[in-house]
Every structure is written in C-alpha cells, then in structure tokens.
C-alpha cells in the first residue's frame, strides 16, 4: 500500500509540476507569441537575442520633421490693410515691407479620378486599305482602371493587410475610385500570376546563398490550418504554402540540395536536408532554458549557467564581427566549448534519471544540448551565421498581422496569392524600394527583379 501511495504521490507531483509549467509559459520562456501574453499581464523582459537599444528614436538616426519646400503649388499672401495702432490706422497699401514669414500647409487633394481617353483612329488609304492606330499596352477595354488603381488595391491588401471590402471602400473614399470587392479579388490574383517569374528567380538566388533563415507558421484556412513557409536573407524573402512535412518544406524549391547553412528552430522535419549545415536559433534555446530555470531556480542552476555561456559566446562573436575579424581564435572557441561542456555536466548532475531510467523535461533539455552541440554552436565557428533566427520570424510576422486584421483565408489559392505578393513586397522593401512603385511596374512592364548577391 505504501509503495502504491508513493507511486501515486510521485505521479500527482509530476502532473502538478507540468500544470504549473504550462501556466507559467509566456513569450519569454516558450515559442508563444507576445500577443498571447494578454494585455493585463506584465511579461518579464526577455534575456538574450535583444538588440540592447532603448525604445524610441535611436541616437544619431535621421529624423522625419516636415520641411518647407521651395516650389509650393499655391501661394497666398496675407498683408495687413491698415496700421494696427488704434491712434494711427493709416492705409498700408504703399508701406515698405518690414518682414515676411513662410508657413506651409501640406494637404491631401480632393479625391478625383483622372480619366485619359485613348482614341484609336482608323484611316482609309487611297489603295483601299484601312490602317488603324495602336492603343498603349494594357488598354484593352472601353472603360477600365489604370495601373495606379490596381497597384493601390494590391497595396491595401498585401501591404496594409485590409479585408477586400475595406480596400474597396478605402479606394472609393480616399482616391475617388469606387471599385468593387470583386475587382480587388481579381487584381490581387492577377498580381500573383504576374509574379511567377519573380518567385522562380528568387528561389534560384536563395539556393546559392551562404546562409539562409527558414521557419514556418500556421495560417487559418477555411476552418483548418495550412503553413506559410519562409526562406530568407537580409535582402531576400520567399514564402510558399503547404503542410509541415518534409515534402512541404522542399516544395518552395530552395532547400533541396542547398549546401550552405540553414538557421532554424528545433523542428525535426528540417533534418532531412543533409547537404546543408544547420544552426539552432539561440533565442529559442534561451527561452527553453528560462522555462526550466523559472520552475526550479535552486535545482536547475545549470540552465542559468548554460544561458550565460550562450550569451557570452554571442557577445564574443558580435565583438569579433564589429572588429572586422573573420573568425574567433582557437583559444576563444576552446573557452566557449569548455564552458558549454561544463554546463551540460552540471545539468546531468542536477537531473539524474528516475528509478525507471527516465529523464525529466530538464534532463532531456540538457541531453539536447549534448546531442546538438555542433548545431547550437555553429555561430561560434562561422561568424557569418547569426545567433538567432530573428530574420525569419520578422519576415513571417505579416502572416499574423493579416490574420489579426482580416481573419482567416477562405481558399488555398487566396493564401498562395498572399504569399506571392508578400514575397515581392518584402524583398522590394529590403532594397529600399517603394511598394506602390514596384506594384505599378508589375502591372506595366513586369515584376522588378532583385539582383544577385543581394544579402
């Protein structure tokens, strides 16, 4: 009976610990997004992976103060007619000007469509042949919207994440273009079709990069879920849609045969990419260590030691990059590896197997650091590899913004169109290009193409 009660107490304690662990999860100690923390919950400031910058405008960054221009569209002169001295009141028509202040007001024009009529003239030659003039490319209908309206519709949907109906109302209210919801649907689909050469070109560029960031996030689709995958660099972004299997990961056309370094989280489906080196995101690891340490600070001191080791290594690599060095010294790498091995040994000491030979969650985490040490410390031996996978997470954030603002996608094709448009706009933004300009180009001469070696 005592043995049975002891086993039951052990099981209940384990369940209680697991429930307390789940209740304590937030964006700083798990992969949960910050939005899940709730408005009334004060989340501790995360350690590691942060930029260390203060909030707001950074010292030395350029401002955006509205400046006077030299050629205003309209100039209105406000000159007094009579002297403001009550005892004088003289007429000031011929008075000498004493000074002048310039004050400019920048205002939006009244919404009004500019209509251009193209008259295609047919001429009868003396020989009896009728010759007809040619309309500009794209001018095919008797009455149609121009590329500027199409670009604005795709911009509202793909850059501002508005629902189709709100894009329709916005164009009518602000631009004087009373387009229908169906028009917005059709234009976004047309934009995605036109981007076929762009996405193929982008996949080819990404495939030969030295370092890639990859990740995936669920997207609500018709009552279920699909996943939006991203492969990106600081200069390129490519999304594709699918499930979460190995075949879905490969479907983007970038990763099969890729022989550079892939920076990612611990999702096991990426392990089949054996031609590439793999680097584990340090921010994810810091969160995992924090979750273990918060549950039992006294009994899981190894987690704090390991986190300090990772952050020390991160600081050393950042200092080396800032100094223009190509690699850490052998002594620096040996020191990091020694600290890392010591933290693993400490973790094993604090988390021995139970009487059944099973490891606790913390013990499994310590073994993970042992098994994947090469992948976790990749950023130490290759300074081109960053400590975190923040690039991929930043590029995926618009998927969540779209869901928060517009809700679920209705069709798989609609989600795929969104992925194509976001690939285009994100890559253009990384090159400092204006979203409306590249969208207008898409509907005229074709998509803008990023140059090679753009990362």
TAPECOR-V92031 format. One line per field, one symbol per residue. ss: DSSP state (A for helix, B for strand, O for the rest). phi: phi as a letter, one per 40 degrees, with the letter a starting at -180 (. if undefined). burial: I if it has 9 or more other C-alpha atoms within 8 Angstrom, else O. A space follows every 50 residues. Layout:
# TAPECOR-V92031
ss: ???
phi: ???
burial: ???
This chain:
# TAPECOR-V92031
ss: OAAAAAAAAAAAAAAAAAAAAAAOOOOOOOOOOAAAAOOOOOOOOOOOOO OOOOOOOOOOOOOOOOOOOOOOOOOOOOOOOBOOOOOOOOBOOOOOOOOO OOOOOOOOOOOOOOOOOOOOOBBBOOOOOBBBOOOOOOOOOOOOOOAAAA AAAAAAAAOOOOOAAAAAAAAAAAAOOOOOAAAAAAAAAAAAAAOAAAAA AAAAAAAOOOBBBBBBBBBBBOOBBBBBBBBBOOOOBBBBBBOOOAAAAA OOOOOOOOOOBBBBOOOAAAAAOOOOBBBBOAAAAAAAAAAAAAAOOOOO AAAAAAAAAAAAAAAAAAAAAAOOOOOOOAAAAAAAAAAAAAAAAAAAAA OOOOOOOOOOAAAAAAAAAAAOAAAAOAAAAOOOOOOOOAAAAAAAAAAA AAAAAAOOBOOAAAAAAAAAAAAAAAAAAAOOOOAAAAAAAAOOOOOOOO OOOOO
phi: .ccccccccccccccccccccccccaccbacccdcccgccbccdccbggc cgcccgccdgcccbccbcbcbccbbbcbbccbcccccbgccbcbccccaa bbbbbcbccccaccbbcbbccbbccccgccbbcbcddgcbccaacccccc ccccccccbbgccdccccccccccbgbcccccccdccccccccccdcccc cccccccbccbbbbaaacbcafgbbbbccbbabcbbabbabicbcccccc ccgbcdgcbcbbcacccccccccccbcbbccccccccccccccccadccb cdcccccccccccdcccccccccgccaccccccccccccccccccccccc bcccccgcccdccccccccccbcccccdcccbcccccbbcdcccccddcc cdcccbgcccbcccccccccccdccccccccgcccccccccdcbchccbc ccfcc
burial: OOOOOOOOOOOOOOOOOOOIIOOOIIIIIIIOOOOOIOOOOOOOOOOOOO OOOOOOOOOOOOOOOOOOOOOOOOOOOOOOOIIOOOOOIOOIOOOOOOOO OOOOOOOOOOOOOOOOOOOOOOOOOOOOOOOOOOIOOOOOOOOOOOIOII IIIIIIIIIOIIIIOOIIIIIIIOIIIIIOIOOIIOIIIOIIOIIOOIIO IIIIIIIOIOIIIIIIIOIIIIOOIIIIIIIIIOIIIIIIIIOOOIOIII IIOIIOOIOIIIIIIOOOIOOOIOOIIIIIIIIIIIIIIIIIIOOOOOOI IIIIIIIOIIIOIIOOIOOIIOOOOOOIOOOOIOOIOOIIIOIIOIIIOI IOIOOOOOIOOIIIOIIOIIOOOOIIIIIIIOIOIOIIIOIIIOIIOOII IIIOIIOIIOOOOIIIIIIIIIIIIIIIIIOOIOIIOIIIIIIIOOIOOO OOOOO
